[in-house]
Amino acid sequence: MFGLFGKKETKTPEERLTDLGRKQDWVGLSKACYELGTSAMDQGDLNHAQLWLHRADTIYSASDTVYEKVGDKIIDDCSERIGTLEDEEELLYNALPAQVEEKAEELNDPQVRVWGLLSIARLVKLGTRLAALPGCGVLGELDWAVDMMFQSFQAPPSQEEYQHLMDVCNALYELNSKPAYYTGEIEVPGQAPFQVFDLNGMMGVEQELSGYIDSHLRFLAALSQGVQDPAAAAESSMVGCTLLPDYYVRTGASSLEEVPQIKAELQRIWSDYDFVCSGLAWEEIRKKIAEYKALDILAK
């Protein structure tokens, strides 16, 4: 395309993605993310490959129509590349979840649940800000959900509370199929805007949130009925989602391990591990949750 005086107009990849999102061209957006991902992978830039290939996968997986139009050739290659990236142990995207899973094996079920709940608490302030975007209101429910789940360790919830938590769980699961997930963003003082799509890292923050809440709902249901439910077993995958690596990769970080916010969050993750290992004192947990809920996780 040519503009004034016959000069060819050029757009950055970010501008191209923004245009596709604005037009709600999800097929084009998925293909553009795939192209960025394959280019990065071929150049050995595995963090950007992880970022863009997972975004492509998220978009085409959310709609049967988009899936069919993107086509098997791209989808198969994207899936194969993602599988290859999962074997790259040095990637922070893979290294931290593996470390957390190993440490979680030393904990009992309540300790794992509290470890994950502390991580969710650190997303409350960000979730409240993102909730102002159209279609993202459920992220503003994290404040209530954290309090409800914490209280449920000590006393069973009402039927209304249980149903509300189930509604939050379902809405989080459905979030990544909404246009706002691909296009919404908020301003971050002194830094690049944060995109809702930046939640896609670490296997999808909103999906891990949904998975954690679903497990907790099953845990509460089994507890009320006095039965064992294998599906209610606590999982540690929520821990680490607070790193938000997609945001820092997308905005130009050359080494995730050197990003101040990620370094601070890694310290909090392992401090929380020591905290739950020392025993579950509910009043101390309540204080830590309140502290984390007030935390701006993006602040330097």
Sequence and secondary structure as in RCSB ss.txt:
>XXXX:A:sequence
MFGLFGKKETKTPEERLTDLGRKQDWVGLSKACYELGTSAMDQGDLNHAQLWLHRADTIYSASDTVYEKVGDKII
DDCSERIGTLEDEEELLYNALPAQVEEKAEELNDPQVRVWGLLSIARLVKLGTRLAALPGCGVLGELDWAVDMMF
QSFQAPPSQEEYQHLMDVCNALYELNSKPAYYTGEIEVPGQAPFQVFDLNGMMGVEQELSGYIDSHLRFLAALSQ
GVQDPAAAAESSMVGCTLLPDYYVRTGASSLEEVPQIKAELQRIWSDYDFVCSGLAWEEIRKKIAEYKALDILAK
>XXXX:A:secstr
 B GGG B    HHHHHHHHHHTT HHHHHHHHHHHHHHHHHTT HHHHHHHHHHHHHHHHT HHHHHHH HHHH
HHHHHHHHHHHT TTSHHHHHHHHHHHHHTTS HHHHHHHHHHHHHTTHHHHHHHTTSTT GGGGGHHHHHHHHH
HHTTS   HHHHHHHHHHHHHHHHGGGSHHHHH EEEETTEEEEEGGGGGSTT HHHHHHHHHHHHHHHHHHHHH
T   GGG   STTTTGGG HHHHHHTT S GGG HHHHHHHHHHHHHHHHHHT   HHHHHHHHHHHHT  TT  
